Amino acid sequence: MNRIKKGDTVYVNAGNDKGKTGKVLSVDPAEGRAIVEGVNLVSRHTKPNAKQPQGGIIKQEAPIHMSNLNLIDPKSGKPTRVGFKVEGDKKVRIAKKSGEEIK
């Protein structure tokens, strides 16, 4: 089970974008990477096409390794580690800082 999922709000704890927060747009569990909104922006040179008739240089998010991300605690709003708890027959993610369940 992954600790970080699509739609989570995460904090970047290492790299050029250290200290930024953003929403996870997609996760690649095989590579251990995630794409986070507004983080790890790269310049992409594109030829003119139907979607981009002008072409030119566009900024887009590149994948960042999940070891450089921490989930934001839903209670305190600060970065936290993720733990798991079995409630009945379901395994749920919990924030280690507050013990709050992560939806």
Sequence and secondary structure as in RCSB ss.txt:
>XXXX:A:sequence
MNRIKKGDTVYVNAGNDKGKTGKVLSVDPAEGRAIVEGVNLVSRHTKPNAKQPQGGIIKQEAPIHMSNLNLIDPK
SGKPTRVGFKVEGDKKVRIAKKSGEEIK
>XXXX:A:secstr
  SS TT EEEE SSTTTT EEEEEEEETTTTEEEETTSSEEEEEE   SS SS EEEEEE  EEGGGEEEE TT
T SEE EEEEEETTEEEEEETTT  B  
